[in-house]
Amino acid sequence: MDLLAETDDQQALRRLARDVAERSLEPTARHWDETEEFPHASWKALREADLFTVTVGERYGGMGMGDVESTIVLEELARVDVSSSIMCQLNFNGPPRAIEHLGNDILKERWLPRVASGEVLFCIGITEPDAGSAANLMRASLTEDPTGGYRLNAYKNYVTGGHVAAACLVWCRFPGGNGAKGIGAVVVDLEKDGVSVAGTHEKMGLRGCTEAELAFDDVHIDDEEILLRGEPDDAEAFKTLLSHLNHERCGNAAMCVGAAQGALEHAIRYLNERTVAGRPLAGLQGLQWKIADMATQLESARLLLYRAVKAADPHGTPPALETAMAKSAANLAAKFVCDEAIQIHGGYGFSREYPLERIYRDIRGLCIGAGTVEVTKNYVGSNLLKGRTTASPGWKKPVIP
Ligand SMILES: Cc1cc2nc3c(=O)[nH]c(=O)nc-3n(C[C@H](O)[C@H](O)[C@H](O)COP(=O)(O)OP(=O)(O)OC[C@H]3O[C@@H](n4cnc5c(N)ncnc54)[C@H](O)[C@@H]3O)c2cc1C
């Protein structure tokens, strides 16, 4: 299988996304970063180009495409502006996908047409101040409401887009559960009584897309708003939710690959234009090696990513081990490529006149969100040691005593 081969439709989608990105997102990327305003104009441009339809099923007004197409679009958007691309990440790979795969018909009818039209953004609330990597320690909980349904009490932080989203998928504990047992998820309309934006985080990068703190104070939850019920005696719902995060992890990797691609292109252009002491920088072998290393790391990460998303074809979930490898490889490649691109630009790389320092600050956040590099590597290492392997034919299954 040629991992990077694209169908005619996929090539057309890439051209469309690149056109929107270069025409509408690139010129304003610096503005959103400096002002920390939410990129409403980017939202409008993405909506007008129908890009929010990509992953939503045709019955709900979408194009019914999968992880490969999501990756293509996110790569192209993040190549010029990671903050704006996150809106597509939220709607492609966040709660709407989970609703379509796991939700009931009422949730699908209520939300998916509005996602496809780009009218609403979704956010996801997993992290809490004392439960980040260890999400199984979350305190968010539901109690039974004597009048029917449940009451939700939760405090979620780092909720990307939480201050502008229409709804949030809140991971929470159903009555009686402990640890990972009993954790499930509910879809909360953020207009409901008891929901408030308690604050926003001041950040190093991704400054165009705010991370909010959302408080849920005795919010009534109807039965049909349950996406996945956590049973007190098992962790099955939690495991399903975690495996569904593979979409988000691949989206995160796609944004890293796209951002690094943008940084590499800037570096190649600069080396070809700049002369120092009368010599073109492009002729210096030490700098050619930098470009070679940058491109090699980037292409390796891209291949791992397309392996993961093509394994999910057409509408499954990307496999966990392949996804974890792709996510950490893309995070680390982006960090390396952006850092080297700054170095290649000398003082200009450090200056805000060039976009490299912004790209570097943006991808730094992606190395933490959707599971940190360390936690992702824990997953890979511990699973390999238990005898699990990727689908690569090169593996001989290890014998585990
Ligand atoms: C830009 C951005 C966007 C985000 N968006 C969302 C969102 O939309 N919704 C949401 O719910 N959350 C979101 N998050 C939160 C993110 O998922 C958490 O920050 C992340 O899971 C880490 O949790 P923590 O910050 O509490 O760090 P901690 O869990 O406290 O970890 C601190 C450090 O210890 C390391 N560490 C922790 N446990 C282990 C371990 N077992 N082995 C090795 N190292 C370990 C971590 O890798 C990290 O380096 C976002 C974060 C960022 C930065």
The ligand as an SDF file (V2000), in Angstrom:
LIG
                    3D

 53 58  0  0  0  0  0  0  0  0999 V2000
   -3.1780   23.2670   24.2250 C   0  0  0  0  0  0  0  0  0  0  0  0
   -3.9150   22.3240   25.1030 C   0  0  0  0  0  0  0  0  0  0  0  0
   -5.2140   21.9750   24.8070 C   0  0  0  0  0  0  0  0  0  0  0  0
   -5.9260   21.1140   25.6290 C   0  0  0  0  0  0  0  0  0  0  0  0
   -7.2340   20.8440   25.3430 N   0  0  0  0  0  0  0  0  0  0  0  0
   -7.9500   20.0590   26.1780 C   0  0  0  0  0  0  0  0  0  0  0  0
   -9.3450   19.8630   25.9600 C   0  0  0  0  0  0  0  0  0  0  0  0
   -9.9310   20.3830   24.9950 O   0  0  0  0  0  0  0  0  0  0  0  0
  -10.0280   19.1060   26.8540 N   0  0  0  0  0  0  0  0  0  0  0  0
   -9.4300   18.5230   27.9230 C   0  0  0  0  0  0  0  0  0  0  0  0
  -10.1040   17.8400   28.6820 O   0  0  0  0  0  0  0  0  0  0  0  0
   -8.1010   18.7180   28.1770 N   0  0  0  0  0  0  0  0  0  0  0  0
   -7.3620   19.4740   27.3330 C   0  0  0  0  0  0  0  0  0  0  0  0
   -6.0320   19.6960   27.5880 N   0  0  0  0  0  0  0  0  0  0  0  0
   -5.4270   19.1580   28.7950 C   0  0  0  0  0  0  0  0  0  0  0  0
   -4.4410   18.0290   28.5160 C   0  0  0  0  0  0  0  0  0  0  0  0
   -5.1170   16.8870   28.0840 O   0  0  0  0  0  0  0  0  0  0  0  0
   -3.6450   17.8170   29.7960 C   0  0  0  0  0  0  0  0  0  0  0  0
   -2.8780   18.9980   30.0340 O   0  0  0  0  0  0  0  0  0  0  0  0
   -2.7380   16.6020   29.6970 C   0  0  0  0  0  0  0  0  0  0  0  0
   -3.5020   15.4220   29.6990 O   0  0  0  0  0  0  0  0  0  0  0  0
   -1.7240   16.5470   30.8500 C   0  0  0  0  0  0  0  0  0  0  0  0
   -2.3470   16.7050   32.0770 O   0  0  0  0  0  0  0  0  0  0  0  0
   -1.7610   17.7540   33.1200 P   0  0  0  0  0  0  0  0  0  0  0  0
   -1.6380   19.0620   32.4430 O   0  0  0  0  0  0  0  0  0  0  0  0
   -2.5960   17.6830   34.3360 O   0  0  0  0  0  0  0  0  0  0  0  0
   -0.2950   17.2350   33.4230 O   0  0  0  0  0  0  0  0  0  0  0  0
    0.1010   16.0980   34.4640 P   0  0  0  0  0  0  0  0  0  0  0  0
   -0.7630   14.9080   34.2650 O   0  0  0  0  0  0  0  0  0  0  0  0
    0.1630   16.6820   35.8210 O   0  0  0  0  0  0  0  0  0  0  0  0
    1.5740   15.7470   33.9730 O   0  0  0  0  0  0  0  0  0  0  0  0
    2.6970   16.5790   34.2740 C   0  0  0  0  0  0  0  0  0  0  0  0
    3.9280   15.9630   33.5830 C   0  0  0  0  0  0  0  0  0  0  0  0
    4.1470   14.6310   34.0910 O   0  0  0  0  0  0  0  0  0  0  0  0
    4.1540   13.7210   33.0190 C   0  0  0  0  0  0  0  0  0  0  0  0
    3.5010   12.4890   33.4410 N   0  0  0  0  0  0  0  0  0  0  0  0
    2.2880   12.3600   34.0440 C   0  0  0  0  0  0  0  0  0  0  0  0
    2.0260   11.0630   34.2740 N   0  0  0  0  0  0  0  0  0  0  0  0
    3.0880   10.3710   33.7950 C   0  0  0  0  0  0  0  0  0  0  0  0
    3.4160    8.9940   33.7420 C   0  0  0  0  0  0  0  0  0  0  0  0
    2.5880    8.0520   34.2160 N   0  0  0  0  0  0  0  0  0  0  0  0
    4.6150    8.6340   33.2000 N   0  0  0  0  0  0  0  0  0  0  0  0
    5.4690    9.5800   32.7050 C   0  0  0  0  0  0  0  0  0  0  0  0
    5.2030   10.8970   32.7360 N   0  0  0  0  0  0  0  0  0  0  0  0
    4.0340   11.2730   33.2770 C   0  0  0  0  0  0  0  0  0  0  0  0
    3.3730   14.3960   31.8940 C   0  0  0  0  0  0  0  0  0  0  0  0
    3.7430   13.8760   30.6300 O   0  0  0  0  0  0  0  0  0  0  0  0
    3.7800   15.8240   32.0810 C   0  0  0  0  0  0  0  0  0  0  0  0
    5.0180   16.0200   31.4450 O   0  0  0  0  0  0  0  0  0  0  0  0
   -5.3000   20.5610   26.7670 C   0  0  0  0  0  0  0  0  0  0  0  0
   -3.9750   20.8970   27.0670 C   0  0  0  0  0  0  0  0  0  0  0  0
   -3.2940   21.7710   26.2580 C   0  0  0  0  0  0  0  0  0  0  0  0
   -1.8780   22.1550   26.6110 C   0  0  0  0  0  0  0  0  0  0  0  0
  1  2  1  0
  2  3  1  0
  2 52  2  0
  3  4  2  0
  4  5  1  0
  4 50  1  0
  5  6  2  0
  6  7  1  0
  6 13  1  0
  7  8  2  0
  7  9  1  0
  9 10  1  0
 10 11  2  0
 10 12  1  0
 12 13  2  0
 13 14  1  0
 14 15  1  0
 14 50  1  0
 15 16  1  0
 16 17  1  0
 16 18  1  0
 18 19  1  0
 18 20  1  0
 20 21  1  0
 20 22  1  0
 22 23  1  0
 23 24  1  0
 24 25  2  0
 24 26  1  0
 24 27  1  0
 27 28  1  0
 28 29  2  0
 28 30  1  0
 28 31  1  0
 31 32  1  0
 32 33  1  0
 33 34  1  0
 33 48  1  0
 34 35  1  0
 35 36  1  0
 35 46  1  0
 36 37  1  0
 36 45  1  0
 37 38  2  0
 38 39  1  0
 39 40  1  0
 39 45  2  0
 40 41  1  0
 40 42  2  0
 42 43  1  0
 43 44  2  0
 44 45  1  0
 46 47  1  0
 46 48  1  0
 48 49  1  0
 50 51  2  0
 51 52  1  0
 52 53  1  0
M  END
$$$$
